[in-house]
Amino acid sequence: MEKTVEDPPTSAVLLDHCHFSQVIFNSVEKFYIPGGDVTCHYTFTQHFIPRRKDWIGIFRVGWKTTREYYTFMWVNLPIDLNNESAKQQEVQFKAYYLPKDDEYYQFCYVDQDGVVRGASIPFQFRPENEEDILVVTTQEELETLRCINKKLELKVKEQEDYWETELLQLKEQNQKMTSENKKMGIRVDQLQAQLSTQEKEMEKLVQGDQDKTEQLEHLKKENDHLFLSLTEQRKDQKKLEQTVEAMKQNETTAMKKQQELMDENFDLSRRLSENKMICNVLQREKERLEGENDLLQRENTRLLSYMGLDFNSLPYQVPTSDEGGAGQNPGLVYGNPYSGIQESSSPSSLSIKKCPICKADDICDHTLEQQQMHALCLNCPICGKTFPAREKQIFEDHVFCHSL
């Protein structure tokens, strides 16, 4: 919160007692990007006169008193209020003192008596494309989302309880005032009936007997007293009617605020559902990766045990480019495991040599037999070890062990 020489004047004035239309805020954005200064533009209405200790504060939406400001700035007093340009003012809030969360806030103009004279539309402090960014990949971020969801649920619950209590109190006060108004109406009718009775008795006394002048004077005084009492009762009745009307307006305002809270609750519930869906997707992805990891570990253990090796005793080696010969595919890290298979069973003209048995230069039966035996073998591209073609699984496991 912004540090100043003295705190601004505040009060416990509720929202219903404020005059929000005397100062109008202009050009208020829906959101402001964090890390930058914020300029607040506002205009004085015709009948409002600013004073020296008036101030503008940033309040979180849902505030109840002016003591709940987040930060504030003193207003600049215009030199001439009759000038139209002087009625349009602005203050600048430095980025260091602005909120760092993405809650909804609003500007409020508070005079030196602590009374709110104007309020802006709600806004947020968040990046411009925040709605399009979703990067949640770790368990820690999942826990953070769960904590945020719990806080949002508690906040919505507290706001609902508060406004429900306020609405019930207003309804009870309205019922009490209505009941008192009915009682006062009955009392006025009784007084009118008594006045009518006294007037009739006075007429009878005047017509019947002049000796009862003193009694007549007494009745006049009593009549005057009843008339004054009736006048006071009518004034009280008028005040009660005005109070009942004000209570109805307060009840209407409370119902509007309750509807706004219900809308906000719906939005928060939607965000909570989206976060829960994200958590479920990430949890399933985590379980899938853990399952794949377990399968790979079991396969690795099986191969090692098949080869009679211990995983912890094997050093990690990455084959170099010169291992496995120059004829391997450069896209394969450990070379082609089937590069040792002799694909062609017919000898080329360059590979024909003399038969060691019959010493013939051409292809004979002995040469064909040796080439067929050589074509049925599998050669390791790493160490050159030869395996029979029927032991293909052992040959693949042997080549795989070179990569461990």
Disulfide bonds with the S-S distance in Angstrom:
none
